[in-house]
Amino acid sequence: MKIVVQEMDSSIQEAVIEQYGDWVREEGCLVEGPGCCRIAAVDTDSGRVAGFAALRPARWIAPLEQETDGFIEVIEVAKAYRSRGIGRALVERLEKFAAAYGYYQIRAWSSCDKVEALHMWRRLQYCMCPAVMLGQSVRKEFAQQPIVGYYYAKLLNPDA
């Protein structure tokens, strides 16, 4: 098995939606535009998408609303490919993009049920802050339900 992390083109985007479900499109996870990055980890032996991730600009709230960070909108790794470093490779690729783009920091969110991911964020030296969100999930089935998890942040450009 050889995994290649690459930018997402339209054919890979369709493969992501086919393999992971319509929620990816319906919830707007594959963001595009300035400051955005969409990537996929492709198993070159099978042609399957082992995982994917997307980063978008995220404005701060007042009184610092002029500040913008990179926010990891989605990161998913197929069950058959977990615990092989694919999530780490996706995050590291997004970090490189975000640092080169000039973002001050990169941020993310994960619910507590993704135990493997919780450990990955710590190993990648992200700051972690426990939180409960109410109905702010990208998945509609979780709307208006409390979601227990963590916010993550990592400083990229301290002089930005």
C-alpha positions in Angstrom: 0.0 0.0 0.0 1.3 3.4 -1.0 -0.5 6.5 0.2 0.0 9.9 -1.6 -1.3 13.1 -0.1 -2.3 15.5 -2.9 -4.5 18.4 -3.7 -8.1 17.5 -4.4 -9.2 17.9 -8.0 -12.8 17.3 -9.3 -12.3 13.5 -9.8 -10.9 13.0 -6.3 -13.7 15.2 -4.9 -16.3 12.9 -6.5 -14.5 9.8 -5.2 -14.6 11.4 -1.7 -18.3 12.0 -1.9 -18.9 8.5 -3.3 -16.8 6.8 -0.6 -17.7 8.9 2.4 -21.3 10.0 1.6 -23.3 12.9 0.4 -22.9 14.7 3.8 -19.5 15.9 2.5 -21.2 17.9 -0.2 -24.4 18.8 1.6 -22.5 20.2 4.6 -20.1 22.3 2.5 -17.0 20.5 3.9 -15.0 20.8 0.7 -14.5 24.6 0.8 -12.9 26.4 -2.1 -11.5 29.9 -2.6 -8.7 32.1 -1.3 -7.0 30.8 1.8 -8.7 27.3 1.4 -6.9 24.0 0.9 -8.5 20.7 0.0 -6.4 17.5 0.1 -6.8 13.8 -0.1 -4.7 10.8 0.9 -5.0 8.4 -2.1 -4.1 4.7 -1.9 -2.3 4.4 -5.3 -2.6 0.6 -5.2 -6.4 0.5 -5.0 -7.2 4.1 -6.2 -9.4 4.6 -3.0 -9.4 7.7 -1.0 -7.9 6.7 2.4 -8.7 10.1 3.9 -9.3 13.7 3.1 -9.2 17.1 4.8 -10.1 20.7 4.1 -9.0 24.0 5.6 -10.7 27.4 5.3 -10.2 31.0 6.6 -11.8 31.7 10.0 -12.2 35.2 11.2 -11.8 36.0 14.9 -14.7 37.6 16.8 -14.8 41.3 17.9 -12.7 43.2 18.9 -10.2 41.3 16.8 -12.4 40.6 13.8 -9.6 41.7 11.4 -7.6 38.6 12.3 -7.9 35.4 10.3 -6.7 31.9 11.1 -6.8 28.6 9.1 -9.6 26.3 10.4 -9.6 22.6 9.6 -13.2 22.2 8.5 -13.0 18.5 8.1 -10.6 15.6 8.5 -11.7 12.0 7.8 -9.8 8.8 7.5 -11.5 5.6 6.4 -11.7 2.9 9.1 -9.5 0.5 7.1 -6.7 3.1 6.9 -6.7 4.4 10.5 -3.7 4.2 12.8 -1.3 4.3 9.9 -0.3 8.0 10.1 -2.7 9.2 7.4 -4.5 11.7 9.7 -1.1 13.1 10.8 0.1 13.4 7.1 -3.1 15.3 6.2 -2.8 17.7 9.2 0.9 18.3 8.5 0.1 19.1 4.9 -2.6 21.6 6.0 -0.1 23.1 8.5 2.4 23.7 5.7 -0.3 25.4 3.5 -1.5 27.5 6.4 2.0 28.7 7.4 2.9 29.6 3.8 -0.4 31.4 3.4 0.5 33.5 6.5 -2.1 32.4 9.0 -1.2 33.2 12.6 -2.4 29.9 13.8 -4.3 26.8 12.7 -7.4 25.6 14.6 -9.7 22.6 14.6 -12.4 20.9 16.6 -13.1 17.2 17.3 -15.7 15.4 19.3 -14.7 13.1 22.2 -15.8 10.0 20.4 -12.8 10.2 18.0 -10.4 8.9 20.5 -7.6 8.1 18.0 -7.8 11.7 16.8 -7.6 13.1 20.3 -4.2 11.4 20.8 -3.0 12.5 17.3 -3.6 16.2 18.1 -1.6 15.9 21.3 1.3 14.2 19.5 1.2 17.0 16.9 1.7 19.5 19.8 -1.7 21.3 19.5 -3.1 23.1 22.5 -6.3 21.5 23.6 -9.3 23.2 25.2 -12.3 21.1 26.3 -15.7 22.5 25.2 -19.3 21.6 24.6 -20.9 22.8 21.4 -24.7 23.0 20.9 -25.9 22.2 17.4 -22.9 23.6 15.6 -21.9 20.4 13.9 -21.3 20.2 10.1 -23.4 17.0 10.3 -27.2 17.9 10.3 -28.1 14.9 12.5 -26.3 16.5 15.4 -28.0 19.8 15.1 -29.2 21.3 18.4 -27.5 18.5 20.4 -24.7 19.1 22.8 -21.4 17.8 21.4 -18.6 17.3 23.9 -15.1 17.6 22.5 -12.0 19.8 22.1 -10.9 22.8 20.3 -7.3 22.7 19.0 -4.9 25.4 18.1 -1.3 25.5 17.0 0.8 28.7 16.5 2.3 28.9 13.0 3.5 32.5 12.4 4.0 34.3 15.7 5.0 37.5 13.9 2.0 37.6 11.5 
